[in-house]
Amino acid sequence: MGDSPKDKAHSSGGTVRIRRMGRYRLESFFVWIDDVQVARLRHDTEATIPVPLGDHHIQLRYAPLFAGISALFGDKPSEILRFHVEPHQVIRFESQLSVGPILLRRLDDPPAPAPPVSGDGDARVLGVTETKRIEEWLGEDVRLIDNSASPAPVTRSLKASREWTRTLTLGESHSQTVSGEVSASLLWLSAKGSIEAELQRTLTHSIGSTHLFEEEISVTVPERAAVRIVLGWKRIWQCGEASVLLPEGSVHRVPYRVVVSVTFDQKIQDVTGHSEG
């Protein structure tokens, strides 16, 4: 009898298969891979989750069906297990409810199946649309210019500088289910590389590159005065939406945002007669 599609490793990576054991039927677990919720695991079921090549980590978290039921068993997630995926590798885990943390263990790996003759390939980005820009507060830099002992005004030049990294984050897919119990959050795993590659082609610099923002500030302080210059730094995110075609044929809209710059707001406060701070 031939293997079903769920028995074969993902054509561009591998597969995680995790089984829920135990005699308690009501409770279920959420499966988190790389800090993304990807499946819900119910009693005596198995979830099959495609994952890309490379290093990953997995954790189970309690998902009670009714309020208060977690008090019967505790509400502690499993330990975090790390694993590495090779091409067409199937990695198996087994889980069970216990008093305290959820029990999660890795089983011996079965032999890797032969590469499929024909595969659907990676998730593919069909298009990227920019939507809006948002600001994220980072904090303040404070400078003090004390001219209280001088009978004449003074002009000072200051340099505002801050290093920033072009970071990409992906949001949840607008669709809810890929197949069976597997959440559409799998896009975060299977399509992130494709989306990053597409965005890198549209941006001047690569994702992950580091940049230095610098701007000269000129401040004139009156005689017998002292001022405090407050620079309120903000990170600028460019938001957008990527249309992603999954290997199994469904199209999903995935929100994203990428850091494009930093900026600051400037305030000058008169602190004449006040001590610093």
Helices and strands as residue ranges (DSSP letters): G 5-7, E 13-21, E 28-33, E 36-41, E 46-52, E 54-63, H 70-73, E 81-85, E 90-96, E 103-106, E 124-147, E 154-165, E 168-170, E 177-179, E 182-183, G 184-186, H 187-190, H 192-202, E 210-221, E 225-245, E 251-270
